[in-house]
């Protein structure tokens, strides 16, 4: 995020929750703050209709700190650490671990990003540990409490071919591979996630993505999902 900016992000994950025979909506509204050029903070709500009427089940916080930057003309390399913590009252149905939406717990990770003109590459690795959810929703016997998450993504600027104004709409194509490994029990999954991104007036972002499991050995909330996200920034308001 740009320094001294505020933002709002609305994410809706649409999941084919086959165990319950329903389409589940996972809604994650966020408030974001670009404290300075290195630090950004998020506060997030968590709501879904997994086995219940649609309701808020928890909240979380997220922080990312960029500690290394090497900027050059039309390219840069950056590294950042991030952490996430969340509390969740929802039911614990599945073996998959996900602090961002399903579980009470915390996550600590590292991100590296390389920009080469119109192509961006990013790699992430994190350690995640969960606890029992609130209201007596406990982890089932034999399920893991810890996991290592990893991802690799690439994105390409398609339009505009050349810049003449900040008001031009950017169109990006992206592809991401995401995985999780649970060392306690040896379970894993690997997903592929193509997506479209539009950036309007350098201020409003719209993402449309699809996620599909390539391989896996754990019981999950869904192996196919659709992600819709809208984000809007307010510059120089702090």
Long-range contacts (C-beta under 8 A, 24 or more apart in sequence): 1-32, 1-33, 1-34, 1-40, 1-233, 2-34, 2-233, 2-235, 3-34, 3-35, 3-36, 3-37, 4-34, 4-36, 4-235, 4-236, 4-237, 4-238, 5-33, 5-34, 5-233, 5-234, 5-235, 5-236, 5-237, 5-238, 6-31, 6-32, 6-33, 6-34, 6-233, 6-234, 6-237, 6-238, 7-31, 7-32, 7-33, 7-34, 7-231, 7-232, 7-233, 7-234, 8-32, 8-231, 8-232, 9-42, 9-229, 9-230, 9-231, 10-229, 10-230, 10-231, 11-227, 11-228, 11-229, 12-227, 12-228, 12-229, 13-101, 13-225, 13-226, 13-227, 14-225, 14-226, 14-227, 14-228, 15-221, 15-222, 15-224, 15-225, 16-222, 16-223, 16-224, 16-225, 17-50, 17-221, 17-222, 18-222, 19-93, 19-219, 20-50, 20-51, 22-49, 24-48, 24-49, 24-50, 24-221, 24-222, 25-49, 25-54, 26-50, 26-101, 27-54, 28-100, 28-101, 30-62, 32-231, 32-233, 33-238, 34-238, 35-238, 37-66, 38-65, 38-66, 38-67, 39-63, 39-64, 39-65, 39-66, 40-64, 44-86, 44-100, 46-86, 46-88, 46-90, 46-101, 48-90, 48-101, 50-90, 50-91, 50-93, 50-221, 51-91, 51-93, 52-91, 57-88, 57-89, 57-90, 58-86, 58-87, 58-88, 58-89, 58-90, 58-104, 58-134, 59-86, 59-87, 60-84, 60-85, 60-86, 60-87, 60-99, 60-100, 61-85, 61-86, 64-111, 74-115, 74-116, 74-117, 75-114, 75-115, 75-116, 75-117, 76-113, 76-114, 76-115, 77-112, 77-113, 77-114, 77-115, 78-112, 78-113, 79-110, 79-111, 79-112, 79-113, 80-110, 80-111, 80-113, 81-108, 81-109, 81-110, 81-111, 82-107, 82-108, 82-109, 82-110, 82-111, 82-126, 83-107, 83-108, 83-109, 87-134, 88-133, 88-134, 89-133, 89-134, 89-135, 89-137, 90-133, 90-137, 91-133, 91-137, 92-132, 92-133, 92-137, 92-138, 92-139, 92-140, 92-143, 93-221, 94-218, 94-219, 94-220, 94-221, 95-143, 95-144, 95-182, 95-185, 95-187, 95-218, 95-219, 95-220, 96-180, 96-189, 96-218, 96-219, 96-220, 96-221, 97-128, 97-130, 97-144, 97-145, 97-146, 97-147, 97-180, 97-182, 98-221, 99-128, 99-130, 102-221, 103-130, 103-131, 103-133, 104-130, 104-131, 104-132, 104-133, 104-134, 105-129, 105-130, 105-131, 107-149, 109-149, 118-156, 118-157, 119-154, 119-155, 119-156, 119-157, 120-154, 120-155, 120-156, 121-152, 121-153, 121-154, 122-151, 122-152, 122-153, 122-154, 122-155, 123-150, 123-151, 123-152, 123-153, 124-149, 124-150, 124-151, 124-152, 125-149, 125-150, 126-150, 142-185, 143-185, 144-182, 144-183, 144-184, 144-185, 144-187, 145-184, 146-182, 146-183, 146-184, 147-180, 147-181, 147-182, 147-183, 148-180, 148-181, 148-182, 148-183, 149-178, 149-179, 149-180, 150-178, 150-179, 150-180, 150-181, 151-176, 151-177, 151-178, 151-179, 152-176, 152-177, 153-177, 155-197, 166-201, 166-202, 167-201, 167-202, 169-198, 169-199, 169-200, 169-201, 170-197, 170-198, 170-199, 170-202, 171-196, 171-197, 171-198, 172-196, 172-197, 172-198, 172-199, 173-197, 174-209, 178-211, 180-218, 182-218, 186-217, 187-216, 187-217, 187-218, 188-215, 188-216, 188-217, 188-218, 189-213, 189-215, 189-216, 189-217, 189-218, 189-220, 190-214, 190-215, 190-216, 193-227, 195-227, 203-232, 203-233, 203-235, 204-230, 204-231, 204-232, 204-233, 205-229, 205-230, 205-231, 205-232, 206-230, 206-231, 207-231
